[in-house]
């Protein structure tokens, strides 16, 4: 089976910020979704991320290493968490992504991992 990245995006600090109650409901829904993915044998691993303000970008240029604070991309939405799953095909991965999006309340981007055959 192929592996897919399901990346959940959120607008950090924007008008869509969840209340504490909404966040707790989302955590419970994501926990239930995670259990479903695990029970189906599709689970590889997953994780939630700290805000993009905690990011450090590392660049190797001309024999030097340059680090800068903050996210690499200047966007309104940042990756808030992700799943790596196994799925038979893109349609199956999209089905998992739809369920993950419903659980966390964020858009979920689906991307296949490269494999040796590509």
PyMOL commands that set and color helices and strands:
alter all, ss='L'
color gray80, all
select helices_A, chain A and resi 20-39+52-54+90-104
alter helices_A, ss='H'
color red, helices_A
select strands_A, chain A and resi 2-11+43-48+56-61+64-69+77-87+107-112
alter strands_A, ss='S'
color yellow, strands_A
deselect
rebuild
show_as cartoon
